[in-house]
Amino acid sequence: MSKTKSYILIFVIIILSFLSVVLLLKYNKLNSAADNTSQGYYILKEYNNKVALFSSSKNTPLEIYNIKPADLPFKDEELLKQGIKCSSKKEALLKIEDYE
């Protein structure tokens, strides 16, 4: 094999390797974005005079707690009327513990 053909072959291998890395990075980025949107977030809000936990993707509560917003400080009661956005269920449960 001539020297020129060897250099061309090495160049092609380098280009293909680079393109493979770029495609893998894009694939991982797309999967990561899809995971974040599918997880969504949680919302704590008043529901039938009780505190309830909602998923961002559902209109019905995931859980209803035996906590009356009227028994909470005024500020918290007002926040629950608007809905308190939580990035994870764990964060929402920590807020619920504060109310109990």
Helices and strands as residue ranges (DSSP letters): H 3-39, E 42-47, E 50-55, E 63-64, G 69-71, H 74-82, E 84-86, H 89-99
